[in-house]
Amino acid sequence: MFKALPRALRPICRAASSSVGQFVGAPTSEYLPELKFWLPNQDHLPPILPTFRLIDDLGCVVPGGEGGLPELSQETALAMQETMLKVSEFDRIFNDAQRQGRISFYLTSRGEEACAVGSCAALESKDWILPQYRELGAALWRGFTYEEIANQTCSNALDPASGRQMPLHIGSREKRLLTISSPLGTQCPQAAGVAFGMKVSGKKEVALTYFGEGCASEGDVPSAFNIAAVHRCPTVFFCRNNGYAISTNAADQYTSDGIAPRGLAFGMPSIRVDGNDILAVYAATRAARELSLSEGRPVLIEAMTYRVGTHSTSDDDSKYRTQQSPAAGWDSERAYWEARSPIIRFGRYLQAKGWYSAQLEEELRRTARRNAIAALNAAQEVDKPGYDHLFTDVYDTLPWMLAEQRAQLKAHVLKYEQHYGDVLSRVQGMA
């Protein structure tokens, strides 16, 4: 939770601040206040690409960063902070709901809220988003309601996917957010294709796709890089390097300098950004969009962040997460990064501008928490999808073998109706 930092502690914290990011995925990358895209074949490429940031851990503008601050109105800045808070509270309620057996599965975005919110806020509403499964912030920014997300997560009859997707696998044609898919990396070549389609149709739009540093080990990602680069597709590849794939430390994924240099290898302008600094994420994404459209080429952004929570509710991260803090004075690595939450950092920045307070944050959190609980309770009151949806939305005309299976399912439930309870009414309506 955001707290105003006591003035007496500021010099202590500032003295302890490092010029090196100490991110798990690139522990020796130095901070840079300059918004600079590194280019293929550029002279004097540094051995370790720097990390662009505008505000430090205390929410103060870094020296040299004043000129790079994006022009955000008070309304937009507060909306970005509120969206991160909404992500935080929704995650808290629905993660607990899974532990209580109320939903089957969940993934939180704890510690990574600025990546999705900051990048999505920098886009135009006409741009397409192809997310992975940790972009709840992008969905909320695009206008998804708690109720819509709860219905999908609870797999009820109001779920557009009719219960045939894992929780948090949302999507909307109207909101230009492609439905999330569980297999890793599929969204990346799709993003290249979407961008190519917009290019040939003459539209000034980009496709932004999200993926993690673990996902970058999938074959779909380098293939997508190459397709987009060769065909000069206006694609923004946004890598959330949070240090950990499921069951895997970044050190077990690669020994190179993170993910950003891979963009250079495929001919793309690339940048590494502090993913916990929402202003840097916003500025870098806005610039990437303009660069992609003006030069007709893809761009890679690597956002350095930290996954505070487990990979999912099916994960035990104590088996592979580093426990040692990257700096003295902290109990653990997790505690070190929790204190550097993007919500805390941006809250302090907004407070310094006179736009924010601890009281306002508590009010926003209380409202978000109440709404998340209400959405969960309401979603669980809705019936489950009809069983006929097991056989719909794939074929225009149902093949004979599926028609037989549908008839067999109906006959089975009717024969043993005493064992199925409320299932019976949903099977009665099957053709």
C-alpha positions in Angstrom: 0.0 0.0 0.0 1.2 3.5 -0.8 2.6 5.4 2.2 4.2 8.8 2.2 7.9 8.4 2.9 9.1 10.1 6.1 11.4 12.9 5.2 14.1 11.7 7.6 14.3 8.4 5.6 14.8 9.9 2.2 18.5 10.5 2.3 19.0 7.0 3.7 17.0 5.4 0.9 18.6 7.6 -1.7 22.1 6.8 -0.5 21.2 3.1 -0.7 19.9 3.6 -4.3 22.0 2.0 -7.0 22.8 3.0 -10.5 22.3 -0.6 -11.5 18.8 -2.1 -11.7 19.7 -5.5 -10.1 16.7 -7.0 -11.9 16.8 -10.8 -11.9 16.7 -10.9 -15.7 19.5 -8.4 -16.3 21.3 -7.8 -12.9 24.1 -5.6 -14.2 22.2 -3.3 -16.5 22.7 0.4 -15.6 19.9 2.9 -15.5 19.8 5.6 -18.2 17.5 8.7 -18.2 17.7 9.0 -22.0 14.9 7.5 -24.2 17.2 5.8 -26.7 16.4 3.0 -29.1 19.4 0.9 -29.9 19.7 0.1 -33.6 21.1 -2.9 -35.5 24.7 -2.5 -36.7 25.0 0.6 -34.6 28.6 1.6 -33.6 29.6 1.4 -30.0 26.8 -0.8 -28.7 27.4 -1.3 -25.0 28.1 -4.9 -23.9 25.1 -4.6 -21.5 22.2 -2.6 -22.8 21.1 0.1 -20.2 17.7 0.4 -18.6 15.7 3.5 -19.4 14.0 5.1 -16.3 12.5 8.5 -15.4 11.6 8.2 -11.7 13.5 6.4 -9.0 12.4 4.0 -6.3 11.2 7.0 -4.2 9.1 8.4 -7.1 11.6 11.3 -7.7 12.5 12.3 -11.2 16.1 11.0 -11.9 18.8 13.5 -12.8 18.6 14.2 -16.5 15.1 12.7 -16.8 13.1 16.0 -16.5 13.1 16.5 -20.3 11.8 13.0 -21.0 8.8 13.0 -18.8 5.6 12.4 -20.9 2.9 15.1 -20.9 0.2 13.5 -18.8 -2.9 15.4 -17.5 -3.9 14.9 -13.9 -6.9 13.0 -15.1 -4.9 10.5 -17.2 -2.2 10.1 -14.5 -4.8 9.3 -11.8 -6.6 6.9 -14.2 -3.4 5.0 -14.7 -2.8 4.8 -10.9 -6.4 3.8 -10.3 -6.2 1.0 -12.9 -3.1 -0.4 -11.3 -4.9 -0.4 -8.0 -7.9 -2.1 -9.6 -5.6 -4.8 -10.9 -4.0 -5.2 -7.4 -7.4 -5.6 -5.6 -8.9 -7.9 -8.3 -5.9 -10.1 -8.0 -6.1 -10.2 -4.3 -9.8 -11.2 -4.3 -9.7 -13.8 -7.1 -6.4 -15.4 -5.9 -8.0 -15.9 -2.6 -11.1 -17.3 -4.3 -9.1 -19.9 -6.0 -7.6 -21.0 -2.7 -11.1 -21.3 -1.3 -12.1 -23.5 -4.2 -14.4 -21.0 -5.8 -12.6 -20.8 -9.1 -10.3 -23.3 -10.8 -7.1 -21.3 -11.5 -5.7 -17.8 -11.4 -2.6 -15.7 -12.3 -1.7 -12.5 -10.6 0.1 -9.4 -11.9 1.6 -8.4 -8.5 4.7 -6.2 -9.1 4.1 -6.0 -12.8 1.1 -3.7 -12.9 2.9 -0.8 -14.6 3.9 -2.9 -17.6 0.4 -3.5 -18.9 -1.2 -0.3 -17.8 1.6 2.0 -18.9 2.1 0.4 -22.3 -1.7 0.2 -23.1 -2.3 3.8 -22.1 0.4 4.8 -24.6 -1.5 3.2 -27.5 -4.4 4.5 -29.5 -7.7 2.8 -29.1 -7.6 1.6 -32.7 -4.4 -0.3 -32.1 -4.7 -4.1 -31.6 -3.4 -5.8 -28.4 -2.4 -9.4 -28.4 -1.8 -10.2 -24.7 -0.5 -13.2 -22.8 -2.2 -14.0 -19.5 -0.7 -11.3 -17.2 -2.2 -8.2 -18.9 -5.2 -7.7 -16.7 -4.2 -4.0 -16.6 -4.4 -3.7 -20.3 -7.9 -5.2 -20.3 -9.1 -2.8 -17.7 -7.6 0.2 -19.5 -9.4 -0.9 -22.7 -12.7 -0.9 -20.9 -13.3 -4.4 -19.6 -15.4 -4.4 -16.4 -14.9 -6.4 -13.3 -18.2 -8.2 -14.1 -17.0 -9.2 -17.6 -13.7 -10.6 -16.3 -15.4 -12.3 -13.4 -17.9 -14.0 -15.7 -15.1 -15.4 -17.8 -13.0 -16.4 -14.8 -16.0 -18.2 -13.3 -16.8 -19.9 -16.6 -20.5 -19.1 -16.3 -23.2 -18.7 -18.9 -22.3 -15.1 -19.5 -18.7 -16.0 -20.5 -18.3 -15.3 -24.2 -16.2 -18.5 -24.5 -19.0 -20.5 -22.8 -16.6 -22.0 -20.2 -14.2 -23.4 -22.8 -11.2 -21.3 -21.8 -9.0 -21.1 -18.7 -9.7 -18.2 -16.3 -8.4 -14.8 -17.3 -8.3 -15.8 -21.0 -10.4 -12.9 -22.1 -10.8 -11.1 -25.4 -13.0 -8.7 -27.3 -13.2 -7.7 -31.0 -14.8 -4.4 -30.1 -12.0 -3.5 -27.7 -9.4 -4.8 -30.1 -7.9 -7.2 -27.6 -7.3 -10.6 -29.1 -8.6 -13.5 -26.9 -5.8 -14.9 -24.8 -4.5 -18.4 -25.6 -2.7 -20.7 -23.1 0.0 -22.1 -25.4 3.0 -19.9 -25.0 4.1 -17.6 -27.9 1.2 -18.1 -30.3 0.3 -14.4 -30.0 3.6 -13.2 -31.3 3.4 -14.4 -35.0 -0.2 -13.5 -34.9 0.7 -10.0 -34.0 3.1 -9.8 -36.9 0.2 -11.0 -39.1 -2.3 -8.5 -37.7 0.3 -5.7 -38.2 1.0 -6.8 -41.8 -2.8 -6.8 -42.5 -3.1 -3.2 -41.2 0.0 -2.2 -43.3 -1.4 -3.5 -46.6 -4.8 -2.0 -45.9 -3.1 1.4 -45.4 -4.1 1.8 -41.8 -1.9 3.8 -39.4 -2.2 1.3 -36.6 0.1 -1.0 -34.7 -0.2 -4.4 -33.1 1.3 -4.7 -29.7 1.9 -8.1 -28.3 3.1 -9.1 -24.8 5.2 -12.1 -23.7 7.6 -13.0 -20.9 11.3 -13.8 -21.0 10.5 -17.5 -20.5 8.1 -17.4 -23.5 11.0 -15.9 -25.5 12.5 -19.4 -25.4 9.6 -20.7 -27.5 10.2 -21.0 -31.2 7.2 -18.8 -32.1 9.0 -15.7 -30.7 12.1 -15.6 -33.0 9.9 -16.7 -35.9 7.6 -13.7 -35.2 10.6 -11.4 -34.9 11.9 -12.5 -38.3 8.5 -12.3 -40.0 7.8 -8.8 -38.7 11.3 -7.6 -39.6 11.4 -9.0 -43.1 7.9 -7.8 -44.0 8.4 -4.5 -42.1 5.3 -5.0 -40.0 4.3 -2.2 -37.6 4.5 -4.5 -34.6 5.6 -3.6 -31.0 6.9 -6.6 -29.2 6.7 -6.0 -25.5 8.6 -8.5 -23.3 7.9 -8.5 -19.6 11.2 -9.8 -18.1 10.0 -10.5 -14.6 12.9 -12.8 -13.7 11.0 -16.1 -13.5 9.2 -18.4 -15.9 7.2 -21.2 -14.3 9.6 -23.3 -12.3 12.5 -21.5 -13.9 14.9 -18.7 -12.9 16.0 -16.4 -15.8 19.6 -17.8 -15.3 18.3 -21.1 -16.4 16.7 -19.6 -19.5 19.6 -17.8 -21.0 23.2 -16.6 -20.3 23.0 -13.6 -22.7 22.1 -10.0 -21.9 18.4 -10.4 -21.4 16.0 -10.3 -24.3 16.5 -6.8 -25.8 19.6 -7.7 -27.8 17.7 -10.4 -29.6 15.7 -7.6 -31.3 18.9 -6.2 -32.7 19.9 -9.6 -34.1 16.6 -9.6 -36.1 17.0 -6.0 -37.4 14.7 -4.3 -34.9 15.2 -1.1 -32.9 15.3 -2.2 -29.3 15.1 -0.7 -25.9 15.3 -1.9 -22.3 13.0 0.0 -19.8 12.4 -0.1 -16.1 9.1 -1.9 -16.1 8.3 -0.7 -12.5 8.5 2.9 -13.7 5.1 3.5 -15.4 6.2 6.9 -16.8 9.2 5.2 -18.5 7.0 2.4 -19.8 4.5 4.9 -21.2 7.2 7.1 -22.8 9.0 4.1 -24.4 5.8 2.6 -25.8 4.6 5.9 -27.2 7.9 6.4 -28.9 8.0 2.8 -30.1 4.6 3.2 -31.7 5.7 6.4 -33.5 8.9 4.8 -34.7 7.2 1.7 -35.9 4.7 3.7 -38.0 7.1 6.3 -39.3 9.8 3.8 -40.4 7.5 0.9 -41.1 9.3 -1.6 -39.0 8.8 -3.6 -35.8 10.2 -2.5 -32.4 11.2 -4.5 -29.3 10.7 -3.3 -25.8 12.1 -5.3 -22.9 10.5 -4.1 -19.6 12.5 -5.2 -16.5 10.2 -6.0 -13.6 9.8 -8.5 -10.9 7.1 -11.2 -10.4 6.2 -10.8 -6.8 3.6 -13.6 -6.8 3.8 -17.2 -7.9 3.5 -18.0 -11.6 0.0 -19.2 -11.0 -2.1 -20.8 -8.3 -0.6 -24.1 -9.6 2.9 -23.1 -8.8 5.3 -23.4 -5.8 7.9 -20.7 -6.4 9.8 -21.5 -3.2 11.4 -24.4 -5.2 13.2 -22.1 -7.6 13.0 -18.5 -6.5 16.2 -16.8 -5.2 15.7 -15.9 -1.5 18.8 -13.7 -1.1 18.1 -10.0 -1.4 20.1 -8.1 -4.1 20.9 -5.4 -1.4 21.7 -5.3 2.3 19.0 -4.4 4.7 16.2 -6.6 3.2 14.9 -9.9 4.5 14.5 -11.4 1.0 14.5 -10.7 -2.7 10.7 -10.5 -2.6 10.7 -7.9 0.2 13.2 -5.8 -1.7 11.1 -5.7 -4.8 7.7 -5.3 -3.0 9.1 -2.0 -1.6 9.7 -1.0 -5.2 6.2 -1.7 -6.3 5.2 0.5 -9.3 2.0 1.5 -7.4 4.1 2.8 -4.5 6.6 4.6 -6.7 4.0 6.3 -9.0 1.9 7.2 -5.9 4.8 9.1 -4.4 5.4 10.8 -7.7 1.8 11.9 -7.9 1.8 13.0 -4.2 4.8 15.3 -4.9 2.7 16.9 -7.6 -0.1 17.4 -5.2 -2.5 15.1 -7.1 -2.6 12.1 -4.7 -2.6 11.1 -1.0 -2.6 8.0 1.1 -6.3 8.7 2.0 -7.2 8.8 -1.7 -5.4 5.5 -2.3 -7.3 3.8 0.6 -10.6 5.0 -0.9 -9.7 3.7 -4.3 -8.6 0.4 -2.9 -11.7 0.1 -0.8 -14.0 0.7 -3.7 -12.0 -1.7 -6.0 -12.1 -4.4 -3.3 -15.8 -4.0 -2.8 -16.5 -4.1 -6.5 -14.3 -7.2 -7.0 -16.1 -9.1 -4.3 -19.5 -8.1 -5.7 -18.4 -9.2 -9.2 -17.2 -12.5 -7.9 -20.4 -13.2 -5.9 -22.6 -12.2 -8.8 -20.7 -14.3 -11.3 -21.0 -17.4 -9.2 -24.8 -16.9 -9.0 -25.1 -17.3 -12.8 -25.7 -20.7 -14.2 -23.0 -22.6 -16.0 -23.0 -22.7 -19.8 -25.4 -25.2 -21.5 -23.7 -28.5 -22.4 -24.6 -28.0 -26.0 -21.7 -25.5 -26.1 -19.3 -28.5 -26.0 -20.2 -28.9 -29.6 -20.6 -25.4 -31.0 -18.5 -22.6 -32.5 -16.1 -24.8 -34.5 -18.0 -26.2 -37.4 -20.7 -24.5 -39.4 -22.5 -27.8 -39.9 -21.9 -30.3 -37.1 -20.1 -33.4 -38.3 -21.9 -36.7 -37.9 -19.5 -38.0 -35.2 -20.0 -34.9 -33.0 -23.8 -35.2 -33.5 -23.6 -38.8 -32.3 -21.5 -37.7 -29.2 -24.0 -35.0 -28.4 -26.9 -37.4 -28.5 -25.0 -39.9 -26.4 -24.3 -37.2 -23.8 -27.9 -36.2 -23.6 -29.0 -39.8 -23.3 -26.5 -40.5 -20.6 -27.6 -37.6 -18.4 -31.3 -38.4 -18.9 -30.7 -42.0 -18.0 -28.9 -41.2 -14.7 -30.7 -38.0 -14.0 -30.7 -38.6 -10.2 -27.0 -38.1 -10.2 -26.9 -34.8 -12.2 -29.2 -32.4 -10.4 -29.1 -29.0 -12.0 -27.2 -30.4 -15.0 -30.4 -32.0 -16.2 -32.2 -28.7 -17.0 -29.3 -27.6 -19.2 -29.2 -30.9 -21.1 -33.0 -30.9 -21.7 -32.6 -28.0 -24.1 -30.0 -29.8 -26.2 -31.1 -30.4 -29.8 
